């Protein structure tokens, strides 16, 4: 289980000391930085926009993974790439013309991902699987941090990984987000995930390095 990437979600960070929080998880062994953008429409919460990303992106060497939980994401792709996003993930449920939005992200120079809510079947992204760099399988309903992992979502990870392998798309990342901790990491990795978003499990721990290490140790 090598090459598993840990992506702490800043949704669970102390926003009053955001740069310090990011620096700490970077020192603690994080691989990516996961940025949850919420608009209060697609999900029942509001977080922040491109200006906040712009403020932090120049202060970290971590790969910046932006998860747009917003309606009409195509309107904001250019702004987020300009602000430092290296991966932009949109929701299949929020895009009427998903193929078009994927290629818009790539035209702006970022990698493209598609997210699936727990109730959305894997088949929703099968027709675009060869066009994308990542699938994000939501293992909780999006909108809030600290929720409990939904075990029934694991079969989708296995299904998507099998399709990707059959297509020869072995570089596809499968990211999981929601309730990921040392107790749940192994089952999603065994199903085929290789990027683990951890919010409260990392930022809610007094020792962030120990928290990241415990997730990695659970995979051995």
N, C-alpha and C positions, 0 to 999 in steps of 0.2 A: 504494500500500500504506500508506495513512494509517490512523490510529486503531488501530494495533496496540498491544496492551497487553503490557508486560513484567512478569511476576510472579515475582520471585525466591522460591525455596523455602527457608524457614528450616531445612529438614532438613539443608542443607549449611552452615549458619552455625556459628560458634563459640558453643556454648551457654553457655560461661563468661562471654561478653560479649554476650549476646543483644540487649539493648537498644541497645548501641552499634552492633552489626551492622545492626540494623533502621534505625537513624537514618542510617547510612552509605548503605545502598541507597536510602533515601528521598531523600537529598541527591543521589544519583548518577543519578536519573532514573527509578527504578522507578515503575510505575503502581499495581500491586496487590502485596499480600503474600500469598504462598501458604503455607498452614499444613497440613502433612501429619500427620494423626493416625492412628496405627497401634496395633492392640490385641494383636499377637502371635498372633492366631487367623486372621483373614482374610488377613493377610500375616505373614511370618516376622520381625517386628521390632516393637518397642514404642517409641513416642516419648513423647508427653505428652498431657495432657487439658485440660479447660476451665480449670483454675486457672492454667496457664501462659499460655494465651491471655488470660485476664483480666488477668494481670500486665503483658502487653505492649500490649494493644489501646488502652489509654488514652494511650500514649506515641507513637502514630503517627497521621498523617493519611491513610495509605494505605488503600485499600479492602481489607478482610480477607476472603480467599477460603480457606475451610476445606474440606479434602478428607478426608472420613471413610473411611479404609480399615479399616473395622471391621464386625464382625457386629452385628446388631440395632441399626442406627444410630438408629432411631426413639426408642430409650430415652435418647439423649443430645442430641437436637436442641435442646430447651429450654435445656439447660445451655450449649451452645456459642453460641446466639444471645444469651443473657444475658451471656456472657463477651466478646461483641463481634463475632461472626461476621456478616458482611453477605451472604455467599454460602455456602451449605452444599451440598456435592456428595457424594452417596452413590453406592455402586456398584450397578449393576443386578444384579450377581451376588450381592449381599448382602441384597437385599430381596425377600422373598416377595410382598409387596403393594406394588409400587413406586409405583403411582398414589397410594395412601394416604400413603406417606411423603413424596412430593413435596408434597402438599397440607398435610401437617403442618408442613413447613418454612415454607411460605408463611403458614400461620396464625400462626406465631410471629414473622412479620415479616421474614424473610430471603428472599433470592432462592434459587431451587432449581436445582441442577445434578445431572446423572447421569453417572457415569463408566463407561467400558467398558475392560476389560482387552484386551490384544492379541488373545487368542483368541476374544473375544466379538464376534459380528457386529453391524453397525450396526442390523440389523432388531430387535434386542432393545429398542431405545428408540423405534422408529417410532410406536408407539401412544400414547406420552406426549410426543412431541416438541412438540406445541402447548402443553403444560402447563408446560414448563420454560424457564428463562432461559439455561441453558448445557449443553452436552455436553462432557465431558472425555474426549478420546481418549488413552488411555495408549499411549505409543510405546515403553515398556519394560514389563516385568512389575513391578507395584508391590511395594514392600517395602524397597528400598535405593536410595540415591543413587548417581550416578556410573556408571550402566549405559549400554551402547551403544544408540543409536537403532535401532529395527526398521523398515526401509523399507516393509515390506508393510502397515503400518498406515495409510499415507497415503491409500489408496483409500477408507477409511472416512470420512475428513474430507470428501472430495469428494462422497461419497454423501449424507452428512448435510446438507451445505450445499445440495445440489440439492433434497432433500426439503423443507428449511426454506423455500427460495425458492418452491417450488411451492405450499406452504401459506400463503405470504404472511408467514411468521414471519421477517422480515428482521432483526429485532433479536436473534435467537439468537446467543449467543456460542459459538464452538467453541474450546475450550482444548486445548492439547497439553502433555503432561508426559512427559519422559524423553529424555535425550540431546539436549536442545535447546541449540544454540549457533549461532554465526555460520555454521557449515558446514551446518546442517540447517534453519535458520529459514525460508529462502526457499521451500523445497519445500512445507512445511506451510501457509504463508501463501498460496501460489499455489493450493493445494487448497481453501482456504476458512477456515483457522484465523485467529482474530484475538486470541487470548490465548496468550502463550508463557510457560510455566513454565520457569525456568532456575535450577537449583540450583548445582551445582559450577561451571558456566560463569561464574556471577557471584560467588558467595561463595568460590570457589576461586581467583579472580583477585586479584593484589595491588592492582590498580586497578579497583574495581568500576564506576566511571563509564565507564572505557574499555571494560570488558567489555559493559556495557549498550549503549554507543554502537556497538560493533562488530556487535552483533546487529541494531540498527536500520539500520546502514549496509549490511548484507548484503541488506536488503530493497529498497534503492534501485535 
